[in-house]
Amino acid sequence: MKKVCVYVGSRANYSSCLSIMRSIQNNKNLKLQVLIGSAGVLDRFGNLEKQIIADGFSIDYKVYTIVEGENPLTMAKSAGLGIVEISSGLDLLKPDILLVVGDRFDVMSPVIAATYMNIRVAHTMGGEVTGTIDESIRHAITKFAHYHFPANSEAAQRIKRMGENPLYVYTVGCPRIDTVKDILNCNTKLDVLANELKKLKGVGYNGTLSEKFLLVSMHPVTTEFGANRKYAESLLSVLQDLHIQTIMLWPNADAGSDEISKAIRTFRETYKPEWLSLFINLPFQLYTQLMEKTNCLIGNSSSGIREGAYIGTPCVNIGSRQNGRQKGKNVLDVANDIASIKAGILSQIKNGRYSQDQVYGNGCAGDKIAEILSRDEPTLQKIFVD
């Protein structure tokens, strides 16, 4: 029986591997191990421990690796600390395969540790193109990985052009779509979602959810460190002008997070907006249900591009963070200025819901990945393919 260790480092990271974890758990030839760290163990970023346990999983190893500061220096130090701490966990667990998701800065740490320890690496969502430091990290992980699970054919072709063995490049779709597919079948009403939000005790939330509301998820652009506060202020200025009920998430742990957080706090103290509600974290099910109901998802999160395409959520994607990523017709790209953001939001609200686009898969990725991991075994030594 192969032991597959799944690394979970953030709320978005967890939503991207949830269906894979369930499929591994249900596969008689695989044993699931869960290693949690980075923002995933910190309360201010929405501690995931309780959620993982509530979903029926056990946490096999936990590490604290985030160095305070949310700037380029602390991000680099956090990655280094991650290698040190995670290597101890991998030594204890002795997995056959380490599975990682995507491209966040903290994901490099378990990948490097596993590589030095002769543990095969499985990587999902490789081969895509975006802005920020994630672009470099994603392709670097591809060169370390033994199993490649891209979300679409365009990403798969890019991985092959990077010299990876085509035999181990499997186009399976985005694993997040698996969970979205199940959630959408519930068709939950607005009043139920309003009550679920109330339980989370968000700042400024009055307990009700209007039929017309906006959903905002804006994260820092690491390669534009120092400009993120200005970007956040532009968005908040537009939202103040629109005065539509808004559910907004605090930013993730990337360098520049503090810039956005300070902009939000200053805005709240200055304007005391009754229309704005802030949440540290939203459970993936609730977030997906809100995406289904919202008039527009605004910001620079990949959720508008991945889940949004499948759900049909009107999405305004601001700035460079998702540059180059394959997008469905539901996404409208706009610049980081007040006029562009406002025009984009009004246009998407007017357009309304889009039809489903399966550019990131049809909701069967988890089972495919688990089956492949149980069956195939690439050579440990990687060879560049011409």
C-alpha positions in Angstrom: 0.0 0.0 0.0 1.4 3.4 -1.1 1.5 6.2 1.5 0.5 9.5 0.0 1.2 12.6 2.1 -0.9 15.6 1.1 0.5 19.1 2.1 -2.1 21.6 3.1 -0.9 25.2 3.6 -3.9 27.5 3.3 -7.7 27.7 2.9 -7.4 27.9 -0.9 -4.9 25.0 -0.8 -7.3 22.8 1.1 -10.2 23.4 -1.2 -7.9 22.4 -4.1 -7.0 19.1 -2.6 -10.2 18.1 -0.6 -11.6 15.8 -3.3 -8.1 14.2 -3.8 -7.9 13.5 -0.1 -11.3 11.8 -0.1 -10.4 9.8 -3.2 -7.1 8.7 -1.6 -8.9 7.8 1.6 -11.3 5.6 -0.4 -8.7 3.9 -2.5 -7.8 0.5 -1.0 -4.3 0.7 -2.4 -3.4 4.0 -0.9 -3.0 5.4 2.6 -3.6 9.1 3.2 -1.3 11.2 5.3 -2.0 14.9 6.0 0.7 17.4 6.7 -0.5 20.9 7.6 1.5 24.1 7.9 2.0 27.7 6.8 -1.2 29.9 7.0 -3.2 26.7 7.5 -2.4 26.6 11.2 -2.8 30.3 12.0 -6.0 31.7 13.4 -5.7 35.0 11.6 -5.8 33.3 8.3 -8.6 30.9 9.2 -7.1 27.9 11.1 -7.9 24.8 9.1 -7.4 22.1 11.8 -11.0 22.0 12.9 -12.3 22.0 9.4 -10.0 19.2 8.3 -11.0 17.0 11.2 -14.7 17.9 10.7 -14.4 16.6 7.1 -13.3 13.2 8.4 -9.5 13.4 8.1 -6.7 13.0 10.6 -3.8 15.4 10.8 -0.6 13.4 10.8 1.9 16.2 11.2 1.7 20.0 11.9 4.4 22.6 11.4 4.6 26.3 12.2 6.6 28.0 9.5 5.3 31.6 8.9 7.7 34.4 9.9 5.7 37.5 10.8 5.9 40.5 8.5 4.3 39.6 5.2 7.1 41.1 3.2 9.7 39.6 0.7 12.3 39.0 3.4 9.9 37.2 5.8 8.5 35.2 2.8 11.9 33.9 2.0 12.7 33.1 5.6 9.3 31.3 5.9 10.2 29.1 2.9 13.6 28.2 4.4 12.0 27.4 7.8 9.5 25.3 6.0 12.2 23.1 4.5 13.7 22.5 8.0 10.4 21.8 9.8 8.7 19.8 7.0 11.7 17.5 6.4 11.3 16.3 10.0 7.7 15.5 9.3 8.5 13.6 6.1 11.2 11.7 8.0 8.6 10.6 10.5 5.8 9.8 8.1 8.0 8.2 5.4 5.5 8.7 2.5 6.0 7.1 -0.9 4.5 10.2 -2.6 4.2 13.8 -1.6 1.2 15.6 -3.2 1.2 19.4 -3.5 -1.2 21.8 -5.1 -0.4 24.8 -7.2 2.1 27.6 -6.8 2.0 29.4 -3.5 5.4 30.4 -2.0 5.1 27.9 0.9 4.6 24.9 -1.4 8.3 25.0 -2.5 9.3 24.0 1.0 7.8 20.5 1.1 8.8 19.9 -2.5 12.5 20.6 -1.9 12.5 18.6 1.3 10.8 15.6 -0.4 13.2 15.8 -3.4 16.3 15.6 -1.2 14.7 12.7 0.7 14.0 10.6 -2.4 10.2 11.0 -2.1 8.3 11.2 -5.4 6.4 14.4 -5.9 2.9 14.7 -7.4 1.9 18.2 -8.5 -1.6 19.5 -9.5 -2.4 22.7 -11.4 1.0 22.9 -13.0 1.7 24.3 -16.5 -0.5 27.4 -16.0 0.6 31.0 -16.5 -0.1 33.9 -14.1 1.5 37.0 -12.6 3.4 37.3 -9.2 6.2 35.1 -7.8 3.7 32.2 -8.2 4.7 32.0 -11.9 8.3 31.0 -11.0 7.3 28.7 -8.2 4.8 26.8 -10.2 7.3 26.0 -13.0 10.0 25.2 -10.6 7.8 22.7 -8.9 7.0 21.2 -12.3 10.7 20.4 -12.7 10.8 18.7 -9.4 7.6 16.7 -9.8 7.3 13.1 -11.0 3.5 13.1 -11.5 1.9 16.0 -13.3 -1.9 16.7 -13.0 -2.7 19.8 -15.0 -6.2 21.2 -15.1 -6.5 21.5 -18.9 -4.9 20.6 -22.2 -3.2 24.0 -22.6 -1.4 23.6 -19.3 -0.5 20.0 -20.2 1.1 21.0 -23.4 3.2 23.6 -21.6 4.5 21.0 -19.1 5.5 18.7 -22.0 7.3 21.6 -23.7 9.3 22.1 -20.5 10.8 18.6 -21.1 8.6 16.5 -18.8 7.9 12.9 -19.7 4.5 12.9 -21.5 3.8 9.5 -20.0 3.4 11.1 -16.6 1.4 14.2 -17.6 -2.2 13.5 -16.9 -4.9 16.1 -17.9 -7.4 15.5 -15.1 -9.1 18.9 -14.6 -9.1 21.1 -11.5 -9.8 19.1 -8.2 -11.7 22.1 -6.8 -14.4 21.6 -9.5 -15.1 18.1 -8.0 -16.3 19.7 -4.7 -18.1 22.6 -6.5 -20.1 20.1 -8.5 -21.4 18.4 -5.4 -22.1 21.8 -3.6 -24.1 23.2 -6.5 -26.6 20.3 -6.2 -27.7 21.7 -2.8 -29.3 24.9 -4.3 -29.2 26.6 -0.8 -31.5 29.6 -0.2 -30.2 33.1 0.7 -31.7 33.1 4.2 -29.8 29.8 5.0 -26.5 31.3 3.7 -27.2 34.5 5.8 -27.5 32.4 8.9 -24.3 30.5 8.1 -22.5 33.8 7.7 -23.8 34.9 11.0 -22.3 32.0 12.8 -18.8 33.1 11.6 -19.1 36.5 13.4 -17.7 38.6 10.6 -16.9 42.2 11.3 -19.7 44.5 10.2 -22.1 41.7 9.3 -25.8 42.5 10.2 -27.1 38.9 9.8 -28.9 39.4 6.5 -28.0 38.8 2.9 -29.6 40.9 0.2 -30.6 39.5 -3.2 -28.1 41.9 -4.6 -24.6 41.6 -3.1 -21.0 41.6 -4.1 -18.3 39.1 -3.1 -14.7 40.4 -2.9 -11.4 38.4 -2.6 -8.3 40.5 -3.1 -4.8 39.2 -2.4 -1.4 40.9 -2.6 0.7 40.9 -5.8 4.1 39.9 -4.5 6.1 41.3 -7.4 4.4 44.6 -6.9 5.2 44.9 -3.2 4.6 48.4 -2.0 1.7 49.1 -4.4 -0.9 46.8 -2.9 -2.3 49.3 -0.5 -3.0 51.7 -3.3 -4.7 48.9 -5.3 -6.9 48.1 -2.3 -7.8 51.7 -1.8 -8.9 52.0 -5.4 -11.2 49.0 -5.0 -12.7 50.2 -1.7 -13.3 53.7 -3.2 -15.4 52.0 -6.0 -17.3 49.9 -3.5 -18.1 53.0 -1.4 -19.5 54.7 -4.4 -21.6 51.7 -5.4 -22.9 51.2 -1.9 -24.0 47.6 -2.5 -23.9 45.0 0.3 -20.4 43.4 0.1 -18.9 40.3 1.6 -15.2 40.7 1.7 -12.4 38.3 2.7 -9.2 39.4 4.4 -6.1 38.8 2.2 -3.9 35.7 2.3 -0.4 35.5 3.9 1.7 36.5 0.8 4.1 39.4 1.0 2.0 42.6 0.8 -0.9 41.2 2.9 -0.3 43.8 5.5 -0.7 46.6 2.9 -4.2 45.5 2.0 -5.2 44.8 5.6 -4.1 48.4 6.6 -6.1 49.8 3.7 -9.2 48.0 4.8 -8.8 49.0 8.5 -8.2 52.7 7.6 -11.2 52.6 5.3 -13.5 51.2 8.0 -12.4 53.7 10.6 -12.8 56.6 8.2 -16.2 55.7 6.5 -17.8 53.2 8.9 -19.5 51.4 5.9 -22.7 49.6 6.9 -22.7 47.8 3.6 -19.3 46.1 4.2 -18.8 42.8 6.0 -15.3 41.3 6.6 -14.5 37.6 7.2 -11.2 36.0 7.9 -12.2 32.8 6.2 -15.3 31.2 4.6 -15.7 27.4 4.5 -15.3 26.3 0.9 -19.0 25.1 0.7 -20.3 28.5 1.9 -17.9 30.4 -0.3 -19.0 28.4 -3.4 -22.7 28.9 -2.5 -22.1 32.6 -2.3 -20.3 32.5 -5.6 -23.5 31.0 -7.1 -25.7 33.8 -5.7 -23.5 36.9 -5.9 -24.1 39.5 -8.6 -20.3 39.8 -9.1 -17.1 38.3 -7.7 -14.4 41.0 -7.6 -10.7 40.9 -6.9 -7.8 38.8 -8.1 -8.4 35.3 -6.7 -8.1 32.3 -8.9 -11.6 31.2 -7.6 -13.3 33.5 -10.1 -11.4 31.9 -12.9 -11.6 28.2 -11.8 -14.8 27.7 -9.9 -16.3 30.9 -11.5 -16.2 29.4 -15.0 -17.9 26.2 -13.9 -20.5 28.1 -11.8 -21.0 30.9 -14.3 -20.2 33.6 -11.7 -19.7 37.1 -13.2 -16.1 38.0 -12.3 -14.1 41.2 -12.4 -10.4 40.2 -12.3 -8.3 43.2 -11.2 -4.6 43.7 -12.1 -1.8 41.4 -12.9 -2.1 38.5 -10.4 -3.8 36.2 -12.9 -2.1 37.4 -16.0 -1.9 34.6 -18.7 -4.1 32.1 -16.9 -6.7 30.5 -19.2 -10.1 32.1 -18.5 -13.7 31.4 -19.4 -16.1 33.9 -20.7 -17.3 34.8 -17.2 -14.1 36.8 -16.5 -13.6 40.4 -17.3 -10.0 41.7 -16.8 -9.6 45.3 -15.7 -6.7 47.6 -14.6 -6.0 48.7 -11.1 -7.7 52.0 -11.3 -11.0 53.4 -10.1 -12.6 54.0 -13.5 -11.8 50.6 -14.9 -12.9 48.7 -11.8 -16.2 50.5 -11.6 -17.0 50.1 -15.2 -16.1 46.4 -15.0 -18.4 45.8 -12.0 -21.3 47.6 -13.5 -20.9 45.7 -16.8 -20.8 42.3 -15.1 -23.8 43.1 -12.9 -25.7 44.1 -16.0 -24.7 40.9 -17.8 -25.7 38.6 -15.0 -25.0 34.8 -14.7 -23.0 33.1 -17.4 -23.5 29.6 -18.7 -21.3 26.8 -17.4 -17.8 26.6 -18.9 -15.7 23.4 -18.2 -12.4 24.9 -19.1 -11.1 23.6 -15.7 -12.7 20.2 -15.8 -16.0 18.4 -15.2 -15.7 17.4 -11.6 -13.9 14.0 -11.7 -10.3 14.9 -11.0 -9.9 13.5 -7.5 -10.8 9.9 -8.4 -8.6 10.1 -11.5 -5.6 11.3 -9.5 -6.0 8.6 -6.8 -6.3 5.9 -9.4 -3.2 7.0 -11.2 -1.1 7.3 -8.0 -2.1 3.8 -7.0 -1.2 2.4 -10.5 1.8 4.3 -11.9 5.3 4.7 -10.5 7.7 7.0 -12.4 11.4 6.5 -12.0 12.8 8.5 -9.0 15.6 9.9 -11.2 14.1 12.5 -13.6 15.4 12.7 -17.2 14.8 15.7 -19.5 12.8 14.6 -22.6 13.7 16.4 -25.9 
